[in-house]
Amino acid sequence: MPLIQHSDYRAPFLLQNRHMLTIYPSLFRSIKPANYRREQIPTPDHDFLDLDFSEQGHDRIVVILHGLEGSSTRKYVLGMVHIFNGTGFDTVSMNFRGCGGTPNKQLRFYHSGETGDLQTVITHLVSLNKYKAIHLVGFSLGGNVTLKYLGEQGTAAAGVIKSAVAISVPCDLQSGAVELEKRHNIIYMQRFIRELGNKLRAKEQQFPGSIRLEGYEAVKSFRQFDDRYTAPMHGFKDAVTYWEQCSSRSFLPDIRIPVLVINAKDDPFLGPACYPYDVAATSPYVFLETPQQGGHVGFVQFGQDFYWSEQRALAFIQQE
């Protein structure tokens, strides 16, 4: 059974706390920029996606999907770019709509269940006729998109995509939203609401009269934000409907390629339903690894060039 019983990740002695593991990489990790080549591709609804390629002339490529309000320049993305570039893979870091430095053209932008844009990227890569193998690595929101997409594709993905790794995934969106409302997560929640508010203000200028921002200061949780903005902007009845339809957990049984889900047990963003032990116990394709520590997209490792999660993702993808 693909339920991995024992994980070998151990947090450094000075970073035993889950919040320290979560915050340390973004504040203190030193990592060189990637040598990106930006390519902008159109979407079927007359918008665009910014893709950042890091090419070494290989015939295998890894598509990297960032988390909420991230981008291709985040340190966790760069770590994956460098480890795969050095071991026989090209990479392409996908910026979700509006995350590449330029506002996208449509009123809508991206959300946890938006898989159409990932399909656009995969179709583009196939059209290049350069790669014999495509793999996916997704973080947090990008991990949920990755898993939902593979479940939707089912057997159709097997001929195109060889494997995938999803890290720190809120695969049950309601469970994750409830967890983030807790007092110990207030610093993260405030940051997300602030950053999303900045994006909405830019949208309001771009589409006058289309977004109502009066009283935005009263929004304190994802439930309130998704009810008021995410759901109506993307065609859902309300936050709960959005969460139910876009949580990757319900799509996991339909995945038909090898995927590794890495969710630390101390992840401050994940509620109990974000650990799909039942699916991993019965699916021959979904491997679930739940280290005791790691935080959210943390997995810090001192004394080595790469973090544990990067080494683990490489090892899994190299098997396929």
Secondary structure as a PSIPRED ss2 file (coil, helix, strand):
# PSIPRED VFORMAT (PSIPRED V4.0)

   1 M C   1.000  0.000  0.000
   2 P C   1.000  0.000  0.000
   3 L E   0.000  0.000  1.000
   4 I E   0.000  0.000  1.000
   5 Q C   1.000  0.000  0.000
   6 H C   1.000  0.000  0.000
   7 S C   1.000  0.000  0.000
   8 D C   1.000  0.000  0.000
   9 Y C   1.000  0.000  0.000
  10 R C   1.000  0.000  0.000
  11 A C   1.000  0.000  0.000
  12 P C   1.000  0.000  0.000
  13 F H   0.000  1.000  0.000
  14 L H   0.000  1.000  0.000
  15 L H   0.000  1.000  0.000
  16 Q C   1.000  0.000  0.000
  17 N C   1.000  0.000  0.000
  18 R H   0.000  1.000  0.000
  19 H H   0.000  1.000  0.000
  20 M H   0.000  1.000  0.000
  21 L H   0.000  1.000  0.000
  22 T H   0.000  1.000  0.000
  23 I H   0.000  1.000  0.000
  24 Y H   0.000  1.000  0.000
  25 P H   0.000  1.000  0.000
  26 S H   0.000  1.000  0.000
  27 L H   0.000  1.000  0.000
  28 F H   0.000  1.000  0.000
  29 R C   1.000  0.000  0.000
  30 S C   1.000  0.000  0.000
  31 I C   1.000  0.000  0.000
  32 K C   1.000  0.000  0.000
  33 P C   1.000  0.000  0.000
  34 A C   1.000  0.000  0.000
  35 N C   1.000  0.000  0.000
  36 Y C   1.000  0.000  0.000
  37 R E   0.000  0.000  1.000
  38 R E   0.000  0.000  1.000
  39 E E   0.000  0.000  1.000
  40 Q E   0.000  0.000  1.000
  41 I E   0.000  0.000  1.000
  42 P E   0.000  0.000  1.000
  43 T C   1.000  0.000  0.000
  44 P C   1.000  0.000  0.000
  45 D C   1.000  0.000  0.000
  46 H C   1.000  0.000  0.000
  47 D C   1.000  0.000  0.000
  48 F E   0.000  0.000  1.000
  49 L E   0.000  0.000  1.000
  50 D E   0.000  0.000  1.000
  51 L E   0.000  0.000  1.000
  52 D E   0.000  0.000  1.000
  53 F E   0.000  0.000  1.000
  54 S E   0.000  0.000  1.000
  55 E C   1.000  0.000  0.000
  56 Q C   1.000  0.000  0.000
  57 G C   1.000  0.000  0.000
  58 H C   1.000  0.000  0.000
  59 D C   1.000  0.000  0.000
  60 R E   0.000  0.000  1.000
  61 I E   0.000  0.000  1.000
  62 V E   0.000  0.000  1.000
  63 V E   0.000  0.000  1.000
  64 I E   0.000  0.000  1.000
  65 L E   0.000  0.000  1.000
  66 H C   1.000  0.000  0.000
  67 G C   1.000  0.000  0.000
  68 L C   1.000  0.000  0.000
  69 E C   1.000  0.000  0.000
  70 G C   1.000  0.000  0.000
  71 S C   1.000  0.000  0.000
  72 S C   1.000  0.000  0.000
  73 T C   1.000  0.000  0.000
  74 R C   1.000  0.000  0.000
  75 K H   0.000  1.000  0.000
  76 Y H   0.000  1.000  0.000
  77 V H   0.000  1.000  0.000
  78 L H   0.000  1.000  0.000
  79 G H   0.000  1.000  0.000
  80 M H   0.000  1.000  0.000
  81 V H   0.000  1.000  0.000
  82 H H   0.000  1.000  0.000
  83 I H   0.000  1.000  0.000
  84 F H   0.000  1.000  0.000
  85 N H   0.000  1.000  0.000
  86 G C   1.000  0.000  0.000
  87 T C   1.000  0.000  0.000
  88 G C   1.000  0.000  0.000
  89 F C   1.000  0.000  0.000
  90 D E   0.000  0.000  1.000
  91 T E   0.000  0.000  1.000
  92 V E   0.000  0.000  1.000
  93 S E   0.000  0.000  1.000
  94 M E   0.000  0.000  1.000
  95 N E   0.000  0.000  1.000
  96 F C   1.000  0.000  0.000
  97 R C   1.000  0.000  0.000
  98 G C   1.000  0.000  0.000
  99 C C   1.000  0.000  0.000
 100 G C   1.000  0.000  0.000
 101 G C   1.000  0.000  0.000
 102 T C   1.000  0.000  0.000
 103 P C   1.000  0.000  0.000
 104 N C   1.000  0.000  0.000
 105 K C   1.000  0.000  0.000
 106 Q C   1.000  0.000  0.000
 107 L C   1.000  0.000  0.000
 108 R C   1.000  0.000  0.000
 109 F C   1.000  0.000  0.000
 110 Y C   1.000  0.000  0.000
 111 H C   1.000  0.000  0.000
 112 S C   1.000  0.000  0.000
 113 G C   1.000  0.000  0.000
 114 E C   1.000  0.000  0.000
 115 T C   1.000  0.000  0.000
 116 G H   0.000  1.000  0.000
 117 D H   0.000  1.000  0.000
 118 L H   0.000  1.000  0.000
 119 Q H   0.000  1.000  0.000
 120 T H   0.000  1.000  0.000
 121 V H   0.000  1.000  0.000
 122 I H   0.000  1.000  0.000
 123 T H   0.000  1.000  0.000
 124 H H   0.000  1.000  0.000
 125 L H   0.000  1.000  0.000
 126 V H   0.000  1.000  0.000
 127 S H   0.000  1.000  0.000
 128 L C   1.000  0.000  0.000
 129 N C   1.000  0.000  0.000
 130 K C   1.000  0.000  0.000
 131 Y C   1.000  0.000  0.000
 132 K C   1.000  0.000  0.000
 133 A E   0.000  0.000  1.000
 134 I E   0.000  0.000  1.000
 135 H E   0.000  0.000  1.000
 136 L E   0.000  0.000  1.000
 137 V E   0.000  0.000  1.000
 138 G E   0.000  0.000  1.000
 139 F E   0.000  0.000  1.000
 140 S C   1.000  0.000  0.000
 141 L H   0.000  1.000  0.000
 142 G H   0.000  1.000  0.000
 143 G H   0.000  1.000  0.000
 144 N H   0.000  1.000  0.000
 145 V H   0.000  1.000  0.000
 146 T H   0.000  1.000  0.000
 147 L H   0.000  1.000  0.000
 148 K H   0.000  1.000  0.000
 149 Y H   0.000  1.000  0.000
 150 L H   0.000  1.000  0.000
 151 G H   0.000  1.000  0.000
 152 E H   0.000  1.000  0.000
 153 Q H   0.000  1.000  0.000
 154 G H   0.000  1.000  0.000
 155 T H   0.000  1.000  0.000
 156 A H   0.000  1.000  0.000
 157 A H   0.000  1.000  0.000
 158 A H   0.000  1.000  0.000
 159 G H   0.000  1.000  0.000
 160 V C   1.000  0.000  0.000
 161 I E   0.000  0.000  1.000
 162 K E   0.000  0.000  1.000
 163 S E   0.000  0.000  1.000
 164 A E   0.000  0.000  1.000
 165 V E   0.000  0.000  1.000
 166 A E   0.000  0.000  1.000
 167 I E   0.000  0.000  1.000
 168 S C   1.000  0.000  0.000
 169 V C   1.000  0.000  0.000
 170 P C   1.000  0.000  0.000
 171 C C   1.000  0.000  0.000
 172 D C   1.000  0.000  0.000
 173 L H   0.000  1.000  0.000
 174 Q H   0.000  1.000  0.000
 175 S H   0.000  1.000  0.000
 176 G H   0.000  1.000  0.000
 177 A H   0.000  1.000  0.000
 178 V H   0.000  1.000  0.000
 179 E H   0.000  1.000  0.000
 180 L H   0.000  1.000  0.000
 181 E C   1.000  0.000  0.000
 182 K C   1.000  0.000  0.000
 183 R H   0.000  1.000  0.000
 184 H H   0.000  1.000  0.000
 185 N H   0.000  1.000  0.000
 186 I H   0.000  1.000  0.000
 187 I H   0.000  1.000  0.000
 188 Y H   0.000  1.000  0.000
 189 M H   0.000  1.000  0.000
 190 Q H   0.000  1.000  0.000
 191 R H   0.000  1.000  0.000
 192 F H   0.000  1.000  0.000
 193 I H   0.000  1.000  0.000
 194 R H   0.000  1.000  0.000
 195 E H   0.000  1.000  0.000
 196 L H   0.000  1.000  0.000
 197 G H   0.000  1.000  0.000
 198 N H   0.000  1.000  0.000
 199 K H   0.000  1.000  0.000
 200 L H   0.000  1.000  0.000
 201 R H   0.000  1.000  0.000
 202 A H   0.000  1.000  0.000
 203 K H   0.000  1.000  0.000
 204 E H   0.000  1.000  0.000
 205 Q H   0.000  1.000  0.000
 206 Q H   0.000  1.000  0.000
 207 F C   1.000  0.000  0.000
 208 P C   1.000  0.000  0.000
 209 G C   1.000  0.000  0.000
 210 S C   1.000  0.000  0.000
 211 I C   1.000  0.000  0.000
 212 R C   1.000  0.000  0.000
 213 L C   1.000  0.000  0.000
 214 E C   1.000  0.000  0.000
 215 G C   1.000  0.000  0.000
 216 Y H   0.000  1.000  0.000
 217 E H   0.000  1.000  0.000
 218 A H   0.000  1.000  0.000
 219 V C   1.000  0.000  0.000
 220 K C   1.000  0.000  0.000
 221 S C   1.000  0.000  0.000
 222 F H   0.000  1.000  0.000
 223 R H   0.000  1.000  0.000
 224 Q H   0.000  1.000  0.000
 225 F H   0.000  1.000  0.000
 226 D H   0.000  1.000  0.000
 227 D H   0.000  1.000  0.000
 228 R H   0.000  1.000  0.000
 229 Y H   0.000  1.000  0.000
 230 T H   0.000  1.000  0.000
 231 A H   0.000  1.000  0.000
 232 P H   0.000  1.000  0.000
 233 M H   0.000  1.000  0.000
 234 H C   1.000  0.000  0.000
 235 G C   1.000  0.000  0.000
 236 F C   1.000  0.000  0.000
 237 K C   1.000  0.000  0.000
 238 D C   1.000  0.000  0.000
 239 A H   0.000  1.000  0.000
 240 V H   0.000  1.000  0.000
 241 T H   0.000  1.000  0.000
 242 Y H   0.000  1.000  0.000
 243 W H   0.000  1.000  0.000
 244 E H   0.000  1.000  0.000
 245 Q H   0.000  1.000  0.000
 246 C H   0.000  1.000  0.000
 247 S C   1.000  0.000  0.000
 248 S H   0.000  1.000  0.000
 249 R H   0.000  1.000  0.000
 250 S H   0.000  1.000  0.000
 251 F H   0.000  1.000  0.000
 252 L H   0.000  1.000  0.000
 253 P H   0.000  1.000  0.000
 254 D H   0.000  1.000  0.000
 255 I C   1.000  0.000  0.000
 256 R C   1.000  0.000  0.000
 257 I C   1.000  0.000  0.000
 258 P C   1.000  0.000  0.000
 259 V E   0.000  0.000  1.000
 260 L E   0.000  0.000  1.000
 261 V E   0.000  0.000  1.000
 262 I E   0.000  0.000  1.000
 263 N C   1.000  0.000  0.000
 264 A C   1.000  0.000  0.000
 265 K C   1.000  0.000  0.000
 266 D C   1.000  0.000  0.000
 267 D C   1.000  0.000  0.000
 268 P C   1.000  0.000  0.000
 269 F C   1.000  0.000  0.000
 270 L C   1.000  0.000  0.000
 271 G C   1.000  0.000  0.000
 272 P H   0.000  1.000  0.000
 273 A H   0.000  1.000  0.000
 274 C H   0.000  1.000  0.000
 275 Y C   1.000  0.000  0.000
 276 P C   1.000  0.000  0.000
 277 Y H   0.000  1.000  0.000
 278 D H   0.000  1.000  0.000
 279 V H   0.000  1.000  0.000
 280 A H   0.000  1.000  0.000
 281 A H   0.000  1.000  0.000
 282 T H   0.000  1.000  0.000
 283 S C   1.000  0.000  0.000
 284 P C   1.000  0.000  0.000
 285 Y C   1.000  0.000  0.000
 286 V E   0.000  0.000  1.000
 287 F E   0.000  0.000  1.000
 288 L E   0.000  0.000  1.000
 289 E E   0.000  0.000  1.000
 290 T C   1.000  0.000  0.000
 291 P C   1.000  0.000  0.000
 292 Q C   1.000  0.000  0.000
 293 Q C   1.000  0.000  0.000
 294 G C   1.000  0.000  0.000
 295 G C   1.000  0.000  0.000
 296 H C   1.000  0.000  0.000
 297 V C   1.000  0.000  0.000
 298 G C   1.000  0.000  0.000
 299 F C   1.000  0.000  0.000
 300 V C   1.000  0.000  0.000
 301 Q C   1.000  0.000  0.000
 302 F C   1.000  0.000  0.000
 303 G C   1.000  0.000  0.000
 304 Q C   1.000  0.000  0.000
 305 D C   1.000  0.000  0.000
 306 F C   1.000  0.000  0.000
 307 Y C   1.000  0.000  0.000
 308 W H   0.000  1.000  0.000
 309 S H   0.000  1.000  0.000
 310 E H   0.000  1.000  0.000
 311 Q H   0.000  1.000  0.000
 312 R H   0.000  1.000  0.000
 313 A H   0.000  1.000  0.000
 314 L H   0.000  1.000  0.000
 315 A H   0.000  1.000  0.000
 316 F H   0.000  1.000  0.000
 317 I H   0.000  1.000  0.000
 318 Q H   0.000  1.000  0.000
 319 Q C   1.000  0.000  0.000
 320 E C   1.000  0.000  0.000
